[in-house]
Amino acid sequence: MSASARADPVTLDDFLPVDPAQARLGQLLFYDPILSGNRNISCGTCHHHTMASGDGLSLGIGEGGAGLGVERTAGEGRDRIRKRIPRNAPALWNLGHRSVRVMFHDGRLEVSDLYGNGFDSPAEEWLPRGLDNILAAQALFPLTAQFEMAGNVGENSVTGAVHNRIDLGWPILAKRVRVIPEYGALFVEAFDHIEDPSEVTIVEIGNALGAFVASEWISIDSPWDAWQRDGVLLPEAAERGRVLFFGKAGCHTCHSGPLFTDQEFHALGLPAFGPGRTRTFDPMPRDVGRMGETDLLEDAYRFRTPSLRNVALTAPYGHNGAFATLEGIVRHHLDPVASRTAWKEADARLPRVDWLAEGDFLIRQDAHEMARQARALDIKPVALDDGEVADLLAFLAALTGAGVNDRPLGRPERVPSRLPVD
């Protein structure tokens, strides 16, 4: 799209249809720790309403931690965390848009007929049939992740089952939920094919969670949307930034379409740190990105383009949250080599965890790995002065919806399990 052209405005018709009763049920499940192995963390812990559907951290503190956002602690004693979450918690805005076909930073979940269940996913043929959409499928995988929600081996039956086969923990969680009378009644009410709570499976749980996420985080009322829909002029700085975005700065090359993402994978040369999303045979705490899913060398260190809607609210930025400010990640795009060289550990929003601190930045001492990552770079320097950077930031701010703090359902005060709500 050129600097002057307008695409068709986004409307509610562009989003997946949602059953309101299923969304209300999904809201409770989203914030209920009952879906975690040790009953101590929920989806909402890392995708919270008060933090624009994220957690405000570069790398999350998952199962075993306590609190929210930058105040979240890593726990203590036997329950303390054993590893940071390897990647930044992505925001949930507009994931119910019909165009969304791939999810996670490495794209390990895609719409596909490969396994006969509608998706190419880490569960392969063991992902159950009947999931309504990619959001319903996505909701099931944090439940199986040891350091996110499942817990460590030996701590509970869910994580023990998952370590035997990825799908074996889901029936345990489904039974936990359906035997709670309030949940049972809600499932019977929300799903026409459920006549008795005993019929509830992980499929209905996933579909309810997907319905909630799809409807809760729609945001299409930004100044950008008003400009597209009604021709309402953007503020002067934002208008100059718009021209830069679709012109000289070249941002639209990857951040295209209604959600400002091409849903493809690109290497940005972000500074490396953290435990990495290692594979069984990886000799170091690295993250090879898309290659970890495809095993194709050309995919090494490439990650999915994030949406820019409400981007001003969703710091930190990058697949590992390397930059705590929007200006930081913008300037990195403009000169990735200089930015990578100048980056400091303090630039990450990474609360100190004493027993993990030695390994947090260990990968940076591996000269060969750093050279491999530096060679994988898909963006070229763009010369913008400080005024142009400010204008570009003003345009990105104009992608913020007016109603971001006014969500349809919000955070529930209580959940049927009676466990604490973060």
Secondary structure as GFF3:
##gff-version 3
##sequence-region A 1 422
A	DSSP	three_ten_helix	12	14	.	.	.	ID=ss1
A	DSSP	alpha_helix	20	30	.	.	.	ID=ss2
A	DSSP	three_ten_helix	33	35	.	.	.	ID=ss3
A	DSSP	alpha_helix	43	46	.	.	.	ID=ss4
A	DSSP	three_ten_helix	49	51	.	.	.	ID=ss5
A	DSSP	three_ten_helix	69	71	.	.	.	ID=ss6
A	DSSP	three_ten_helix	77	79	.	.	.	ID=ss7
A	DSSP	beta_strand	102	103	.	.	.	ID=ss8
A	DSSP	beta_strand	109	111	.	.	.	ID=ss9
A	DSSP	beta_strand	119	120	.	.	.	ID=ss10
A	DSSP	three_ten_helix	124	126	.	.	.	ID=ss11
A	DSSP	alpha_helix	134	138	.	.	.	ID=ss12
A	DSSP	three_ten_helix	142	144	.	.	.	ID=ss13
A	DSSP	pi_helix	146	150	.	.	.	ID=ss14
A	DSSP	alpha_helix	157	164	.	.	.	ID=ss15
A	DSSP	three_ten_helix	166	169	.	.	.	ID=ss16
A	DSSP	alpha_helix	170	178	.	.	.	ID=ss17
A	DSSP	alpha_helix	181	190	.	.	.	ID=ss18
A	DSSP	three_ten_helix	197	199	.	.	.	ID=ss19
A	DSSP	alpha_helix	202	216	.	.	.	ID=ss20
A	DSSP	alpha_helix	223	230	.	.	.	ID=ss21
A	DSSP	alpha_helix	236	245	.	.	.	ID=ss22
A	DSSP	three_ten_helix	251	253	.	.	.	ID=ss23
A	DSSP	beta_strand	265	266	.	.	.	ID=ss24
A	DSSP	alpha_helix	291	294	.	.	.	ID=ss25
A	DSSP	three_ten_helix	297	299	.	.	.	ID=ss26
A	DSSP	beta_strand	303	304	.	.	.	ID=ss27
A	DSSP	three_ten_helix	311	313	.	.	.	ID=ss28
A	DSSP	alpha_helix	326	334	.	.	.	ID=ss29
A	DSSP	alpha_helix	336	342	.	.	.	ID=ss30
A	DSSP	three_ten_helix	345	347	.	.	.	ID=ss31
A	DSSP	alpha_helix	357	360	.	.	.	ID=ss32
A	DSSP	three_ten_helix	362	365	.	.	.	ID=ss33
A	DSSP	alpha_helix	367	375	.	.	.	ID=ss34
A	DSSP	alpha_helix	386	397	.	.	.	ID=ss35
###
